[in-house]
Amino acid sequence: MFGISSGELFFIALIALIVLGPERLPKATRLAGMWVRRARTQWHTVKDELERELAAEELKRSLQDAQTALRDTEQKIRDSGHEARREFEQMRASVQDGPEAAAGPAVAGPASEAQAAQASPEGMQPTQDPGDEPRNA
């Protein structure tokens, strides 16, 4: 326990017997045993208290880490929600502006061909390009 060999322990017991005498040695041994028990009990109490405090600190630290991770995740979800809402509003605006604005001027449907036919006096006659001139053979 204290690094005392059995020979040294025997030597200490012999000195105690000589100094205290056979009448007082059992009482002194009981008193020494009581003080050793109290010291051990106190040591275990302090050790247990320190372990509880360290466990509580570790628990607090892990709780703070979990809260930080939760806040980060919440912020990412909110950012994703705002981005999705912004894209949705853009799509809604493009749909409300009309199909021509959404599709662009290059796409013409059957309704726009009919409107063009009514607007032109020629009807649905194709226009001639300069490259479509008749050739003289």
Secondary structure, DSSP 8 states (H G I E B T S, - for coil): --S--HHHHHHHHHHHHHHHHHHHHHHHHHHHHHHHHHHHHHHHHHHHHHHHHHHHHHHHHHHHHHHHHHHHHHHHHHHHHHHHHHHHHHHHHHHHH-HHHHH-TT---HHHHHHHHHHSTT-S-----GGG-----
